[in-house]
Amino acid sequence: MCPLRTFSGSRIIAIVHASSWACLMGLAAERPVTGVVLDAELVPEDVGLKAAVEEFTVRFPSLWLVLVARSGTDPWGLFRLGRAGLGNLVLTHLDELHAGVARAIRTGFGLSTEALVTRAVSAHLPASETLAVRLALRGAQLGWRTDELAARAGVTRAHLSVRLKASGLPSAGHLLVWAKLLHAGRWLGDAGRTGESVSRQLEYSSGAGFRRALRNYTGATPMEIREAGGLEPVLDAFLATCGLGRHQPRGLFVV
């Protein structure tokens, strides 16, 4: 059971091994995890495959789950999971360990907040500014400062801010804050997380600091964001700030 933190090009930045089902659920609740690769044979018998997958996808709908089946995995159970309509579940087989799992992980990352937000802004922005938004979403999980964001974009901090401003985007520093809050919005939609756990995942010094940033940028509390759908109200606030209009939910989640 391996929670994956984030992705850069074709390279996974961090992989964390979970030694037990309880450990996996704890990591998903308390760490900035992007997705999980789960070996079907390692699900505890007292939990059960179908119950385990359903529990995970209900508690953490923002995380994608790649389920790796083996020859002995119950085919009827897999069929029922496939028919369950779990949007963040990707099934593959151990026989396809290299190509199949890699393909499934790429599909999973297509469901990440980074990918969803990038698709929402890409229709409105030039490629270079779209890349800056994507890098900010990645850097928000890795603790990047504005200098590192600019370096990753291949420009100086001053040049980056000029480019961002010309496209209606916030300055580099504010863009990183927005990126944090976009991740926060997605995670607040998870029943398995709390406002306090989200603030820790994003390395805010306190829950009060996180709530203050959320209210200053979106005008809402964590509970209001959760009740309004999680990512969508934060994304709408971000797009409004940038003068880009509202996103289209139907298109946002197409991989």
BAKETI-778037 format. One record per residue: residue in one letter; x, y, z of N, C-alpha, C in turn. Coordinates in steps of 0.2 Angstrom, whole numbers, plus 2048, in hexadecimal, padded with zeros to 3 digits. Each point is the difference from the previous one (the first is absolute). Layout:
N
AXYZXYZXYZ...
//
This chain:
255
M8047FA8007FC806800804806800C8018047FB8048057FF7FC8077FEP8008048057FD8077FF8058047FCL7FE8037FA8058047FC7FE808801R8068048017FE8068027FF8057FAT8058007FC7FF8057FA8047FD7FAF7FF8047FA8037FD7FA8038067FCS8067FE7FD8038067FC8027FC7FAG7FD8027FA8027FD7FA7FE7F9800S8057FC7FF8007F98008037FD807R8018048058037FE8067FC801806I7FF7FB8047FD801806804803805I7FE8058048048048048017FC807A7FB7FD8028007FD8077FB7FA800I8037FA8037FC7FA8018017FE807V7FA7FF8038007FE8077FD7F9801H8037FC8037FD7F98017FC800806A7FA7FD8007FB8008068017F8802S8027FF8068007F98027FA7FC802S7FB8048017F97FD8017FB8057FEW7F97FD8007FB8047FE7FF806804A8007FF8078008068048058057FFC8067FE7FE8058057FF7FE8037F9L7FE7FD7FB7FE8037FA7FB805801M7FA7FF8047FB804801803806804G8047FF8058038068038048047FCL8047FE7FB8048047FC7FC8047FBA7FA7FD7FE7FC8037FB7FC806804A7FF7FF8067FD805804805806802E8067FE8018048058038068037FCR8017FD7FA8068027FC7FD8027F9P8048057FC7FE8027FA8007FB7FAV7FC7FB8018017FA7FB7FC8027FAT8027FE7FA7FD8017FA7FC7F97FEG8037FB8017FC7F97FE8037FA803V7FD7FB7FF8027F98048007FB7FBV8067FC8008007F97FD7FF7FB805L7FB7FC7FF7FE7FB8058007F97FDD8047FB8038007F97FE7FA7FD803A7FB7FD7FB7FA7FD8038017FB805E8067FC7FF8017FA805803802807L8018078008038028077FA803804V7FA8017FD7FA8028047FF7FB806P7FF8028067FF7FB8057F97FD7FFE8007F98027FA7FC7FF7FA803804D8028038067FB8028047FD8077FEV8038037FB7FE8067FD7FC7FE7FAG8037FC7FB7FD7FE7FA8018057FAL8017FD7FA8028057FB7FB8057FEK7FA7FE7FF7FA8047FE7FF806805A8007FD8077FF805805805805801A8077FD7FF8068058008008057FBV7FE7FE7FA8018057FA7FA805801E7FA7FE8027FA804801802805806E8037FE8058018048068058057FEF8057FE7FC8068057FE7FD8057FBT7FC7FE7FB7FD8057FC7FB805802V7FC7FD8067FB804803804806804R8057FD8048038058058058057FCF8037FD7FA8058057FD7FF8007F9P7FA8037FE7FE8007F88058047FCS8048058048058047FC8067FC7FEL8017FA8038067FC7FE7FE7FA7FBW8057FF7FB7FE7FB7FC8037FA803L7FD7FA7FE8027F98038017FC7FAV8077FD7FF8017FB7FB8007F9804L7FB7FC7FE8007FA8038037FA7FCV8057FD8028047FB7FC7FD7F9802A7FD7FD7FB7FD7F98018057FB7FFR7FF7FA8038057FA7FF7FB7FB7FDS8047FA7FE7FC7FB7FD7FB7FD805G8018008067FC7FD8057FA805803T8018067FD7FB8058037F97FE7FDD7FB8018057F97FE7FE7FD8047FAP7FF7FC7FA7FE8047FA7F9803801W7FC7FD8047F9803801801806804G8048008058018068048038067FCL8057FE7FB8028057FC7FB8037FBF7FC7FC7FD7FA8027FC7FB804804R7FF7FF8067FB804804803807801L8078008018038068018008047FAG8017FD7FA8008047FA7FA8027FER7FA7FD8027F98027FF7FE806805A8048018057FE8048068008077FEG8038027FA8018077FE804804805L8057FE8028058048058048047FBG7FF8068008048047FB807801801N8037FE8068078018018047F9801L7FC7FB7FD8037F98018037FE7F9V8067FE8008037FD7F98027F9802L7FD7FB7FC8027F98008057FE7FCT8057FC8028057FD7FB8027F9803H8047FD7FD8027F98028087FF801L8027FC8048077FF8028037FD7FAD7FD7FD7FB8037FD7FA8038067FCE7FD8068018028067FC804805805L8047FD8048038038058038077FEH8047FF7FA8048067FE7FB8057FCA7FE7FD7FA7FC8057FC7F9801803G7FD7FB8037F9801802800805806V8047FF8058008048068038077FEA8058017FC8028067FE7FA8047FDR7FD7FD7FB7FA8037FD7FB802804A7FE7FB8057FB802805802806804I8068008028028068048008067FCR8028007FA7FF8067FC7F8802800T7FC7FB7FF7F98028007FE803807G8037FD8057FE803807802807800F8068017FE8028078017FC8057FCG7FD7FD7FB7FB8057FC7FA802804L7FF7FD8067FB801804802805806S8078018008028048067FE8087FFT8018038067FE8078008048047FBE8077FF8008048037FB7FD7FF7F9A7FE7FA7FE7FE7FF7F97F98047FFL7FC7FF8057F98037FF8008087FFV8048038058008078008048027F9T8057FD7FE8048027FA7FB7FF7FAR7FC7FB8007FB8007FA7FB806800A7FE8028067FB8058018038077FEV8068018018038067FE8038007F9S8027FB7FD8037FF7FA7FD8037FAA7F98008007FC8037FB801808800H802803805800807801807803800L8057FC8018078038018057FD7FAP8058047FF8057FE7FB8047FA804A8037FC7FC8037FA802805801806S8048067FF8058018067FD802806E7FA8038007FD8028067FC7FA803T7FE7FC7FC7FC7FA8028067FB803L8068007FE8057FC803802803807A8008078008018038077FB7FE805V7F98007FE7FB7FD8058017F9802R8027FC7FB8017F98018067FF805L8058047FF8067FF8047FF803807A7FC8058017FE8038067FC7FA804L7FB7FD7FD7FC7FB8038057FA802R8057FF7FD8057FA802804803805G8038068008048038057FC801807A7FA8017FF7FC8018078017FA804Q8007FA7FD8017FA8048077FF802L8058037FD8077FF802803806803G7FC8058028038058048048057FCW7FF8017FA8048047FC7FF808802R8058047FF7FF8078018008037F9T7FF8077FF7FF8037FA8067FF7FBD8068008038068007FC8017F97FDE7FE7FA8048007FA7FD7FB7FF7FAL7FA8038017FB8007FB8028037FAA8038068018038037FA8057FC7FCA8057FD8048057FC7FD7FD7FA7FCR7FB7FD8037FD7FA7FD7FD8037F9A7FD8068007FD8027FA8058037FBG8078008028058027FC8018087FFV7FE804805800807800802803807T8018068008028038077F9802803R8008018077FA8018037FC8067FEA8048057FE7FD8077FE7FD7FF7F9H8047FC7FC7FD7FF7F97F97FB800L8017FC8057FA7FB8017FA804802S8018058057FA8048027FD8047FBV8058037FC7FE8047FA7FB7FC7FBR8037FA7FF7FC7FC7FB7F97FE803L8007FE8077FA7FE8037FB806800K8028068017FC8068017FD8027F9A8047FF7FB7FE8017F97FA7FC7FES8007FA8037FA7FB7FE7FB800805G8008058057FB8018058007FB806L8067FD8008017FB806803804806P8007FD8068038048068077FF7FFS8048048048078008018027F9802A8077FE7FF8027F98027FF7FE807G8018058047FE7FE8077F97FF802H7FC8047FD7F87FF8017FE7F97FCL8037FF7FA7FF7FA7FC8017FA804L8068008048017FA8047FB7FF806V7FE8068037FA7FF8057FA7FD7FDW7FE8037FA7FA7FD7FD8017F97FEA8067FE7FE8017F97FF7FF7FC806K8028028067FF7FC8067F9800801L7FC8057FF7F98008027FC7FC7FBL8027FF7FA7FD7FC7FB8017F9803H8067FE8028017F98037FB7FF806A8008068047FC7FF8067F97FF7FEG7FD8047FB7F97FF7FE7FF7F97FER8047FD7FD7FF7F97FD8007FB806W8058018058007FC8067FA801805L7FE8068007FA8018057FA7FD7FEG8007FE7F97FA7FC7FE8007F9802D8067FD8038017FA8037FD7FF807A7FC7FB8007FD7FF8078057FD805G8067FE7FD8057FD805805805802R7FF8077FE8048058027FC805804T8048048047FD8068048048067FEG7FD8068028048067FE807800803E8007FE8068078008048057FB7FCS7FE7FA7FE8047FC7FD8028037F9V7FC8037FC8028037FA805806801S7FF8048068058058018077FD802R8007FA8038067FD8018037FE7FAQ7FC7FD7FB8037FD7FA8038067FCL7FE8068008028057FD805804803E8027FE8068058038047FF807803Y7FA8018017FE8078038027FF808S8028068028038008077FA7FE805S7FA8017FE7FA7FF8057FA7FF7FCG7FB7FD8037FA8007FD7FD8077FEA8018048057FD8078008038047FAG8077FE7FE8038047FA7FD7FD7FAF7FF7FA8007FC7FD7FA7F98037FFR7FC8008057FA8037FF8008077FER8058048038008077FE8028007F9A8057FC7FD8018017F97FB7FE7FCL7FC7FB8027FA7FE7FC7FB8057FFR7FF8038067FA8068008038067FCN8068018018038067FC8007FF7F9Y8017FA7FE8007FF7F87F97FE7FDT7FC7FD8047FA7FD7FD7FA803804G8018038067FA8028037FC7FB804A8037FA8007FC7FA8038047FD806T7FC7FC8048047FC8058017F97FDP8047FC8048017F97FD7F97FC800M7FB8018057FA7FD8007FC8027FAE8008077FE7FC8027FA8037FE7FAI8077FF8008037FD7FA7FE7F97FFR8007FC8057FE7F98007F97FF7FEE7FB8048037F98007FE7FF8027F9A8048047FD7FF8037F98037FB7FBG8037FB8028037FB7FB8087FF800G8038048058077FF8008048047FBL8037FD7FB8048037FB7FC8057FCE7FA7FF7FE7FC8057FC800807802P7FE8018067FF807802807804801V8057FC8028078038008028027F8L7FF7FB7FC8028017F97FC8067FDD7FA8008027FC8067FD802806803A8028018068038068038068027FDF8057FB7FE8068017FD7FF8037F9L7FB7FC7FC7FF8037F97FD807800A7FC8018057FD807801805805801T8057FE8048058058028058017FAC8017FB7FC8048017FA7FC8037FAG7F98018017FC8027FA7FF7FB7FBL8007FA8027FF7FA7FB7F97FD800G7FC8038047F97FD8008007F9804R7FA7FD8007FE7FA8038037FA7FCH8017FB8038027FA7FD7FA7FC7FEQ8017FB7FC7FA7FB7FE8017FA803P7FC7FE8058017FA8048007F97FCR7FC8007FB8007FA7FC8067FF7FCG8048057FE8067FF7FC8067FF805L7FF8038068068008048027F9802F7FC7FB8008027F98028017FB7FBV8008037FA8027FB7FA8077FF7FFV8027FA8008077FE8008027FF7F9
//
